[in-house]
């Protein structure tokens, strides 16, 4: 009886964890450049003393769906969409290099180029990009940033930096708790000379809202089934106790 109760309890718990993954995906269905997290369940043997006869259900996030979202034209000079499966280098809160695709870039009061969440964008030299006061800012397909300095004539253009773009192989990057992608050994990737981005566009989230909602409904029904099994196990235990009392 305890085996049935244990399996049902762990199954209900892992259903709740799986719900969190799909709920987070659904909440970011309109977030620029967001990549949906994948979720799967499998049985896992309980490791410990005694006979290995216990198993439990485990929900895990094995990877992230890195497929590209659709491009949305904005015409805004600081909006960029990374082409293909490449990534833009950014600086995490601990100062290390991470990767993202959210291209609604902004400038703070100091002229630092930032992601929508305030994360600094890195140049090819590995330092955050600082843009001086300018009449015009242009981001080229290779990530090169050209400005017309404030008060300068129309034909005076200055190249100040280049956004660091990297090419990662399938499975080379994983998503951290901050939502940024990183390598397994946390080492920075080299800049790619073949990576391209598109200025005046942003990349939509690759979340399939219908699929995520369907998964949440399915998990909710599974949770209800696990609760019913636990109730049945409790009723069976009570019945067995009464039989033993009568005997």
C-alpha positions as CSV (number, residue, x, y, z in Angstrom):
1,X,0.0,0.0,0.0
2,X,2.8,2.4,0.9
3,X,4.3,1.9,-2.6
4,X,1.1,3.0,-4.3
5,X,0.9,6.0,-2.0
6,X,4.5,7.0,-2.5
7,X,4.3,6.7,-6.3
8,X,1.1,8.7,-6.4
9,X,2.4,11.4,-4.1
10,X,5.6,11.9,-6.0
11,X,3.7,11.9,-9.3
12,X,1.4,14.7,-8.0
13,X,4.4,16.7,-6.8
14,X,6.2,16.4,-10.1
15,X,3.0,17.3,-12.0
16,X,3.1,20.6,-10.0
17,X,6.8,21.2,-11.0
18,X,5.9,20.5,-14.7
19,X,3.1,23.0,-14.5
20,X,5.5,25.7,-13.5
21,X,7.6,25.1,-16.6
22,X,4.6,25.4,-18.9
23,X,3.2,28.3,-17.0
24,X,6.5,30.2,-17.4
25,X,6.5,29.4,-21.1
26,X,3.0,30.7,-21.5
27,X,3.7,33.8,-19.5
28,X,6.5,34.6,-21.9
29,X,4.6,34.0,-25.1
30,X,5.0,37.6,-26.0
31,X,8.5,38.2,-24.7
32,X,11.0,39.2,-27.4
33,X,13.5,36.5,-28.2
34,X,12.2,34.1,-25.5
35,X,13.0,30.4,-25.9
36,X,10.6,27.9,-24.5
37,X,11.8,25.4,-21.9
38,X,11.2,21.7,-22.7
39,X,9.8,19.4,-20.0
40,X,9.6,15.6,-19.7
41,X,8.7,13.0,-17.0
42,X,10.4,9.7,-16.3
43,X,10.6,7.1,-13.6
44,X,13.6,7.2,-11.2
45,X,14.8,4.6,-8.8
46,X,15.1,5.7,-5.2
47,X,18.8,5.3,-4.3
48,X,19.6,4.4,-0.6
49,X,19.8,1.6,1.9
50,X,17.7,-1.5,1.5
51,X,16.3,-3.3,-1.5
52,X,16.1,-1.1,-4.6
53,X,12.3,-1.7,-5.0
54,X,11.1,2.0,-4.8
55,X,10.7,4.2,-7.8
56,X,9.2,7.7,-8.2
57,X,8.1,10.0,-11.0
58,X,10.5,12.8,-11.8
59,X,9.8,15.8,-13.9
60,X,12.9,17.5,-15.5
61,X,13.8,20.2,-17.9
62,X,16.2,18.5,-20.3
63,X,16.8,21.3,-22.7
64,X,15.6,24.6,-24.2
65,X,13.8,24.9,-27.6
66,X,16.3,27.1,-29.5
67,X,14.2,27.3,-32.7
68,X,14.0,30.9,-34.1
69,X,10.8,32.9,-33.7
70,X,9.3,34.9,-36.4
71,X,10.7,38.4,-37.3
72,X,8.6,41.5,-36.6
73,X,9.5,44.7,-38.4
74,X,9.7,47.8,-36.1
75,X,11.9,50.2,-38.0
76,X,13.5,51.2,-34.8
77,X,17.3,51.7,-35.2
78,X,18.2,49.9,-31.9
79,X,15.9,46.9,-32.5
80,X,17.9,43.9,-33.8
81,X,17.1,40.3,-34.6
82,X,19.9,37.7,-34.6
83,X,19.7,35.5,-37.7
84,X,19.7,31.7,-37.7
85,X,20.7,29.9,-34.4
86,X,23.4,32.4,-33.4
87,X,23.4,34.5,-30.2
88,X,24.3,37.9,-28.9
89,X,26.8,38.2,-26.0
90,X,25.7,40.0,-22.9
91,X,27.1,40.5,-19.4
92,X,25.4,38.7,-16.5
93,X,25.0,40.2,-13.0
94,X,28.2,38.4,-11.9
95,X,30.2,40.0,-14.7
96,X,30.5,36.8,-16.7
97,X,29.6,36.4,-20.4
98,X,26.1,35.0,-21.2
99,X,24.0,34.8,-24.4
100,X,20.6,36.0,-25.4
101,X,18.4,37.0,-28.4
102,X,16.1,39.7,-27.1
103,X,16.8,42.5,-29.4
104,X,14.8,45.5,-28.1
105,X,18.0,47.4,-27.2
106,X,18.0,50.6,-25.2
107,X,20.5,53.2,-24.0
108,X,20.8,54.2,-20.3
109,X,21.8,57.7,-19.2
110,X,25.5,56.9,-19.6
111,X,25.0,55.7,-23.1
112,X,25.4,52.0,-22.3
113,X,23.7,49.6,-24.7
114,X,21.3,47.4,-22.7
115,X,18.9,44.4,-23.3
116,X,15.2,44.9,-22.4
117,X,15.9,43.6,-18.9
118,X,18.8,46.0,-18.3
119,X,21.6,43.5,-19.1
120,X,24.6,45.1,-20.8
121,X,25.4,44.1,-24.4
122,X,29.0,43.1,-25.0
123,X,31.3,44.2,-27.9
124,X,33.9,42.0,-29.6
125,X,36.5,43.0,-27.1
126,X,34.4,41.5,-24.3
127,X,33.5,44.9,-22.7
128,X,30.0,46.5,-22.4
129,X,29.2,48.8,-25.3
130,X,29.1,52.5,-24.6
131,X,27.7,54.8,-27.2
132,X,28.6,58.5,-27.0
133,X,25.9,61.2,-27.7
134,X,24.9,60.9,-31.3
135,X,22.6,62.4,-33.9
136,X,22.1,59.0,-35.5
137,X,22.9,55.4,-34.6
138,X,23.1,52.6,-37.1
139,X,23.7,48.9,-36.4
140,X,25.0,46.9,-39.4
141,X,24.2,43.3,-40.3
142,X,27.6,42.2,-38.8
143,X,26.8,44.0,-35.5
144,X,29.0,47.0,-36.3
145,X,27.7,50.2,-34.6
146,X,28.2,53.4,-36.5
147,X,27.2,56.8,-35.2
148,X,27.0,60.4,-36.3
149,X,28.3,62.3,-33.3
150,X,26.2,65.0,-31.8
151,X,26.6,68.3,-33.7
152,X,28.7,66.7,-36.5
153,X,27.9,67.2,-40.2
154,X,25.9,64.5,-42.0
155,X,28.9,63.0,-43.7
156,X,30.9,62.4,-40.5
157,X,30.3,58.8,-39.4
158,X,32.3,57.0,-36.7
159,X,32.4,53.2,-36.1
160,X,32.6,52.8,-32.3
161,X,32.2,49.1,-31.6
162,X,30.7,45.8,-32.8
163,X,28.1,43.7,-31.0
164,X,29.7,40.3,-30.2
165,X,27.8,37.5,-32.0
166,X,28.6,33.9,-31.4
167,X,27.7,30.6,-33.1
168,X,26.8,27.7,-30.8
169,X,26.4,24.1,-31.7
170,X,23.3,22.2,-30.8
171,X,23.3,21.3,-27.1
172,X,26.3,23.6,-26.4
173,X,24.2,26.2,-24.4
174,X,21.8,25.8,-21.5
175,X,19.5,28.3,-19.8
176,X,20.3,29.4,-16.3
177,X,17.9,30.7,-13.7
178,X,18.5,34.3,-14.9
179,X,17.0,33.3,-18.3
180,X,20.3,33.8,-20.1
181,X,22.1,31.0,-22.0
182,X,25.6,29.8,-21.0
183,X,28.1,27.1,-21.8
184,X,28.6,24.0,-19.7
185,X,32.0,25.1,-18.4
186,X,30.9,28.8,-18.3
187,X,33.7,29.7,-20.7
188,X,33.0,32.5,-23.2
189,X,32.6,31.5,-26.9
190,X,34.7,33.2,-29.6
191,X,33.1,35.8,-31.7
192,X,31.8,34.5,-35.0
193,X,32.6,36.4,-38.2
194,X,29.8,34.7,-40.1
195,X,26.9,35.5,-37.7
196,X,24.4,38.1,-38.9
197,X,21.7,40.2,-37.4
198,X,18.9,42.3,-38.9
199,X,18.4,45.9,-37.8
200,X,14.9,47.3,-37.4
201,X,13.4,43.9,-36.5
202,X,12.8,42.0,-33.4
203,X,12.4,38.2,-32.9
204,X,9.2,37.0,-31.4
205,X,9.0,34.3,-28.7
206,X,9.0,30.7,-30.1
207,X,6.4,29.6,-27.5
208,X,3.4,27.8,-29.0
209,X,0.7,29.1,-26.7
210,X,-1.9,26.4,-27.8
211,X,0.6,23.6,-27.1
212,X,1.5,25.0,-23.7
213,X,-2.1,25.5,-22.6
214,X,-2.9,21.9,-23.8
215,X,0.0,20.6,-21.7
216,X,-1.2,22.4,-18.6
217,X,-4.7,21.0,-19.0
218,X,-3.2,17.5,-19.4
219,X,-1.0,17.9,-16.3
220,X,-3.9,19.2,-14.3
221,X,-5.9,16.1,-15.1
222,X,-2.9,13.9,-14.2
223,X,-2.7,15.7,-10.9
224,X,-6.3,15.0,-10.2
225,X,-5.8,11.3,-11.0
226,X,-2.8,11.1,-8.6
227,X,-4.9,12.6,-5.8
228,X,-7.7,10.1,-6.5
229,X,-5.1,7.3,-6.2
230,X,-3.9,8.6,-2.9
231,X,-7.5,8.7,-1.6
232,X,-8.1,5.2,-2.8
233,X,-4.9,4.0,-1.1
234,X,-6.1,5.6,2.1
235,X,-9.5,4.0,1.8
236,X,-7.9,0.6,1.2
237,X,-5.7,1.0,4.2
238,X,-8.7,1.8,6.4
239,X,-10.6,-1.2,5.1
240,X,-7.7,-3.5,5.7
241,X,-7.4,-2.2,9.3
242,X,-11.1,-2.9,9.9
243,X,-10.8,-6.4,8.6
244,X,-7.8,-7.1,10.9
245,X,-9.8,-5.7,13.8
246,X,-12.7,-8.1,13.1
247,X,-10.5,-11.0,12.7
